[in-house]
Amino acid sequence: MIVTITPPASPATPRVVRGRCLPLLKLGKAQRALLGAEAKEGFLTLTDMSVRQLASVFGVSPGYIAAALKASPLHREAVRRGLRSLVEPHPKTGAQERLGKIVEEIGVDGVLSLLAVNEQAAA
């Protein structure tokens, strides 16, 4: 399939290309480079880009963009101003807390039997 790319007469009327369609066009590297140049020069506008494409362009993970999409307008503004992080870090739990959760989940007898099995395997 040969795709002819002709820029419009002026940058005031940029051609619009859906970002999600780019992989379907089956363009070669040179043709994709020309599209990139046209976008840079203002002859081409990309719309409807996938989260993966946007993540690649902005140098972040798709999950980080998903978190930004879920953020409220107030949260976004606080992030823009540097008052808050986009994703709050989860505090690390200590060994005691993790052991407590295991005991809650499988019970004291389960923990003791696991310890016995590990002791036999080590011996």
Contact map, one row per residue, 1 for C-alpha under 8 A:
111000000000000000000000010000000000000000000000000000000000000000000000000000000000000000000000000000000000000000000000000
111100000000000000000000000000000000000000000000000000000000000000000000000000000000000000000000000000000000000000000000000
111110000000000000000000001000000000000000000000000000000000000000000000000000000000000000000000000000000000000000000000000
011111000000000000000000000000000000000000000000000000000000000000000000000000000000000000000000000000000000000000000000000
001111100000000000000000000000000000000000000000000000000000000000000000000000000000000000000000000000000000000000000000000
000111110000000000000000000000000000000000000000000000000000000000000000000000000000000000000000000000000000000000000000000
000011111000001000000000000000000000010000110000000000000000000000000000000000000000000000000000000000000000000000000000000
000001111110111000000000000000000000000000100000000000000000000000000000000000000000000000000000000000000000000000000000000
000000111110100000000000000000000000000000000000000000000000000000000000000000000000000000000000000000000000000000000000000
000000011111110000000000000000000000000000100000000000000000000000000000000000000000000000000000000000000000000000000000000
000000011111110000000000000000000000000011100000000000000000000000000000000000000000000000000000000000000000000000000000000
000000000111110000000000000000000000000000100000000000000000000000000000000000000000000000000000000000000000000000000000000
000000011111111000000000000000000000000000100000000000000000000000000000000000000000000000000000000000000000000000000000000
000000010111111100000000000000000000000001111000000000000000000000000000000000000000000000000000000000000000000000000000000
000000110000111110000000000000000000000000111000000000000000000000000000000000000000000000000000000000000000000000000000000
000000000000011111000000000000000000000000011110000000000000000000000000000000000000000000000000000000000000000000000000000
000000000000001111101100000000000000000000011110000000000000000000000000000000000000000000000000000000000000000000000000000
000000000000000111111100000000000000000000000111100000000000000000000000000000000000000000000000000000000000000000000000000
000000000000000011111100000000000000000000000111110010000000000000000000000000000000000000000000000000000000000000000000000
000000000000000001111111000000000000000000000001110000000000000000000000000000000000000000000000000000000000000000000000000
000000000000000011111111100000000000000000000000000000000000000000000000000000000000000000000000000000000000000000000000000
000000000000000011111111110000000000000000000000000000000000000000000000000000000000000000000000000000000000000000000000000
000000000000000000011111111000000000000000000000000000000000000000000000000000000000000000000000000000000000000000000000000
000000000000000000011111110000000000000000000000000000000000000000000000000000000000000000000000000000000000000000000000000
000000000000000000001111111000000000000000000000000000000000000000000000000000000000000000000000000000000000000000000000000
100000000000000000000111111100000000000000000000000000000000000000000000000000000000000000000000000000000000000000000000000
001000000000000000000010111111110000000000000000000000000000000000000000000000000000000000000000000000000000000000000000000
000000000000000000000000011111110000000000000000000000000000000000000000000000000000000000000000000000000000000000000000000
000000000000000000000000001111111000000000000000000000000000000000000000000000000000000000000000000000000000000000000000000
000000000000000000000000001111111100000000000000000000000000000000000000000000000000000000000000000000000000000000000000000
000000000000000000000000001111111110000000000000000000000000000000000000000000000000000000000000000000000000000000000000000
000000000000000000000000001111111111000000000000000000000000000000000000000000000000000000000000000000000000000000000000000
000000000000000000000000000011111111100000000000000000000000000000000000000000000000000000000000000000000000000000000000000
000000000000000000000000000001111111110000000000000000000000000000000000000000000000000000000000000000000000000000000000000
000000000000000000000000000000111111111000010000000000000000000000000000000000000000000000000000000000000000000000000000000
000000000000000000000000000000011111111100000000000000000000000000000000000000000000000000000000000000000000000000000000000
000000000000000000000000000000001111111110000000000000000000000000000000000000000000000000000000000000000000000000000000000
000000100000000000000000000000000111111111110000000000000000000000000000000000000000000000000000000000000000000000000000000
000000000000000000000000000000000011111111111100000000000000000000000000000000000000000000000000000000000000000000000000000
000000000000000000000000000000000001111111110000000000000000000000000000000000000000000000000000000000000000000000000000000
000000000010000000000000000000000000111111110000000000000000000000000000000000000000000000000000000000000000000000000000000
000000000010010000000000000000000000011111111000000000000000000000000000000000000000000000000000000000000000000000000000000
000000110111111000000000000000000000011111111000000000000000000000000000000000000000000000000000000000000000000000000000000
000000100000011110000000000000000010011111111100000000000000000000000000000000000000000000000000000000000000000000000000000
000000000000011110000000000000000000001001111110000000000000000000000000000000000000000000000000000000000000000000000000000
000000000000000111100000000000000000001000011111100000000000000000000000000000000000000000000000000000000000000000000000000
000000000000000111100000000000000000000000001111100000000000000000000000000000000000000000000000000000000000000000000000000
000000000000000001110000000000000000000000000111110000000000000000000000000000000000000000000000000000000000000000000000000
000000000000000001110000000000000000000000000111111011000000000000000000000000000000000000000000000000000000000000000000000
000000000000000000110000000000000000000000000001111111000000000000000000000000000000000000000000000000000000000000000000000
000000000000000000000000000000000000000000000000111111100000010011000000000000000000000000000000000000000000000000000000000
000000000000000000000000000000000000000000000000011111110000110000000000000000000000000000000000000000000000000000000000000
000000000000000000100000000000000000000000000000111111111000000000000000000000000000000000000000000000000000000000000000000
000000000000000000000000000000000000000000000000111111111100010000000000000000000000000000000000000000000000000000000000000
000000000000000000000000000000000000000000000000001111111111110010000000000000000000000000000000000000000000000000000000000
000000000000000000000000000000000000000000000000000111111111100000000000000000000000000000000000000000000000000000000000000
000000000000000000000000000000000000000000000000000011111110000000000000000000000000000000000000000000000000000000000000000
000000000000000000000000000000000000000000000000000001111111000000000000000000000000000000000000000000000000000000000000000
000000000000000000000000000000000000000000000000000000111111100000000000000000000000000000000000000000000000000000000000000
000000000000000000000000000000000000000000000000000000110111110110000000000000000000000000000000000000000000000000000000000
000000000000000000000000000000000000000000000000000100110011111110000000000000000000000000000000000000000000000000000000000
000000000000000000000000000000000000000000000000001101100001111111000000000000000000000000000000000000000000000000000000000
000000000000000000000000000000000000000000000000000000000000111111100000000000000000000000000000000000000000000000000000000
000000000000000000000000000000000000000000000000000000000001111111110000000000000000000000000000000000000000000000000000000
000000000000000000000000000000000000000000000000001000100001111111111000000000000000000000000000000000000000000000000000000
000000000000000000000000000000000000000000000000001000000000011111111100000000000000000000000000000000000000000000000000000
000000000000000000000000000000000000000000000000000000000000001111111110000000000000011000000000000000000000000000000000000
000000000000000000000000000000000000000000000000000000000000000111111110000100000000010000000000000000000000000000000000000
000000000000000000000000000000000000000000000000000000000000000011111110000000000000000000000000000000000000000000000000000
000000000000000000000000000000000000000000000000000000000000000001111111000000000000000000000000000000000000000000000000000
000000000000000000000000000000000000000000000000000000000000000000111111101100000000010000000000000000000000000000000000000
000000000000000000000000000000000000000000000000000000000000000000000111111100000000000000000000000000000000000000000000000
000000000000000000000000000000000000000000000000000000000000000000000011111110000000000000000000000000000000000000000000000
000000000000000000000000000000000000000000000000000000000000000000000001111111000000000000000000000000000000000000000000000
000000000000000000000000000000000000000000000000000000000000000000000011111111100001010000000000000000000000000000000000000
000000000000000000000000000000000000000000000000000000000000000000010011111111110000010000000000000000000000000000000000000
000000000000000000000000000000000000000000000000000000000000000000000000111111111000000000000000000000000000000000000000000
000000000000000000000000000000000000000000000000000000000000000000000000011111111111000000000000000000000000000000000000000
000000000000000000000000000000000000000000000000000000000000000000000000001111111111110000000000000000000000000000000000000
000000000000000000000000000000000000000000000000000000000000000000000000000111111110000000000000000000000000000000000000000
000000000000000000000000000000000000000000000000000000000000000000000000000011111111000000000000000000000000000000000000000
000000000000000000000000000000000000000000000000000000000000000000000000000001111111100000000000000000000000000000000000000
000000000000000000000000000000000000000000000000000000000000000000000000000001111111100000000000000000000000000000000000000
000000000000000000000000000000000000000000000000000000000000000000000000001001101111110000000000000000000000000000000000000
000000000000000000000000000000000000000000000000000000000000000000000000000000100111111100000000000000000000000000000000000
000000000000000000000000000000000000000000000000000000000000000000110010001100100001111100000000000000000000000000000000000
000000000000000000000000000000000000000000000000000000000000000000100000000000000000111110000000000000000000000000000000000
000000000000000000000000000000000000000000000000000000000000000000000000000000000000111111000000000000000000000000000000000
000000000000000000000000000000000000000000000000000000000000000000000000000000000000001111100000000000000000000000000000000
000000000000000000000000000000000000000000000000000000000000000000000000000000000000000111110000000000000000000000000000000
000000000000000000000000000000000000000000000000000000000000000000000000000000000000000011111000000000000000000000000000000
000000000000000000000000000000000000000000000000000000000000000000000000000000000000000001111100000000000000000000000000000
000000000000000000000000000000000000000000000000000000000000000000000000000000000000000000111110110000000000000000000000000
000000000000000000000000000000000000000000000000000000000000000000000000000000000000000000011111110000000000000000000000000
000000000000000000000000000000000000000000000000000000000000000000000000000000000000000000001111111000000000000000000000000
000000000000000000000000000000000000000000000000000000000000000000000000000000000000000000000111111100000000000000000000000
000000000000000000000000000000000000000000000000000000000000000000000000000000000000000000001111111110000000000000000000000
000000000000000000000000000000000000000000000000000000000000000000000000000000000000000000001111111111000000000000000000000
000000000000000000000000000000000000000000000000000000000000000000000000000000000000000000000011111111100000000000000000000
000000000000000000000000000000000000000000000000000000000000000000000000000000000000000000000001111111110000000000000000000
000000000000000000000000000000000000000000000000000000000000000000000000000000000000000000000000111111111000000000000000000
000000000000000000000000000000000000000000000000000000000000000000000000000000000000000000000000011111111110001000000000000
000000000000000000000000000000000000000000000000000000000000000000000000000000000000000000000000001111111111011000000000000
000000000000000000000000000000000000000000000000000000000000000000000000000000000000000000000000000111111110000000000000000
000000000000000000000000000000000000000000000000000000000000000000000000000000000000000000000000000011111110000000000000000
000000000000000000000000000000000000000000000000000000000000000000000000000000000000000000000000000001111111111000000000000
000000000000000000000000000000000000000000000000000000000000000000000000000000000000000000000000000001111111111000000000000
000000000000000000000000000000000000000000000000000000000000000000000000000000000000000000000000000000100111111100000000000
000000000000000000000000000000000000000000000000000000000000000000000000000000000000000000000000000000000111111110000000000
000000000000000000000000000000000000000000000000000000000000000000000000000000000000000000000000000000100111111111000000000
000000000000000000000000000000000000000000000000000000000000000000000000000000000000000000000000000001100111111111100000000
000000000000000000000000000000000000000000000000000000000000000000000000000000000000000000000000000000000001111111110000000
000000000000000000000000000000000000000000000000000000000000000000000000000000000000000000000000000000000000111111111000000
000000000000000000000000000000000000000000000000000000000000000000000000000000000000000000000000000000000000011111111100000
000000000000000000000000000000000000000000000000000000000000000000000000000000000000000000000000000000000000001111111110000
000000000000000000000000000000000000000000000000000000000000000000000000000000000000000000000000000000000000000111111111000
000000000000000000000000000000000000000000000000000000000000000000000000000000000000000000000000000000000000000011111111100
000000000000000000000000000000000000000000000000000000000000000000000000000000000000000000000000000000000000000001111111110
000000000000000000000000000000000000000000000000000000000000000000000000000000000000000000000000000000000000000000111111111
000000000000000000000000000000000000000000000000000000000000000000000000000000000000000000000000000000000000000000011111111
000000000000000000000000000000000000000000000000000000000000000000000000000000000000000000000000000000000000000000001111111
000000000000000000000000000000000000000000000000000000000000000000000000000000000000000000000000000000000000000000000111111
000000000000000000000000000000000000000000000000000000000000000000000000000000000000000000000000000000000000000000000011111
